[in-house]
Amino acid sequence: MFKLNEAQARQTRAGQPVAVPPKAFGQLCALGRQPGQLLAKDALLNAVWGHRWVSDSVLKTTVSELYVALGDDACQPRFIKTVSRRGYRFLAAAVRVRVPMSAAADTAA
């Protein structure tokens, strides 16, 4: 099981840290907030890169980084599915865990 702690910018698997590049982490957070829903390319670009102009190719690059970090396979995805020419969908069930105010909420996948 993966745990995503957005507030602390931390991803773990079985309690061990998983290295995820910053923009890829931002994209993972955006996808993880809406599991099962299609996130259009423009929505992801705005969520992660703000209003700066970047091409769609950055999404492909960060998704590739996420496949590596999560041990996912683009041909048989378990976590992130590419919806051709439209966007991406987070496939794993996400569970929001409530923690005391002193710690940030984790999302498990």
C-alpha positions, 0 to 999 in steps of 0.5 A, spaced: 500 500 500 502 506 498 501 512 502 501 519 499 502 525 504 500 531 500 502 536 506 509 533 507 510 532 500 511 525 502 510 518 498 511 511 502 510 504 500 510 499 506 513 505 510 519 506 506 520 512 502 518 513 495 522 518 491 517 522 486 520 528 482 516 534 485 512 536 478 510 528 478 508 528 485 504 534 484 500 531 478 499 524 483 496 529 488 491 532 483 489 525 480 489 522 487 484 527 490 479 525 484 480 517 484 476 514 478 475 521 475 478 523 468 482 529 469 483 533 463 490 535 460 488 542 461 486 541 468 492 537 470 496 543 467 493 548 471 493 544 477 501 543 477 504 548 473 499 554 474 498 558 469 505 558 465 505 555 458 507 548 458 506 543 452 502 537 453 509 533 453 510 535 460 504 530 462 507 524 459 514 525 462 511 526 469 506 520 468 512 516 466 516 518 472 510 516 476 509 509 473 517 508 475 515 510 482 509 506 483 512 500 479 506 501 474 505 499 467 502 503 462 500 497 458 496 494 464 495 500 469 494 499 476 494 506 478 494 511 473 490 510 466 492 514 460 485 516 456 488 518 449 488 525 447 483 527 453 487 526 460 488 521 465 485 517 471 487 515 478 485 508 478 486 505 485 482 506 491 484 512 495 482 513 502 483 519 506 485 518 513 484 523 518 489 525 523 490 529 529 491 537 527 499 536 528 500 531 522 497 532 515 492 527 512 494 521 508 491 518 502 492 511 501 492 507 494 
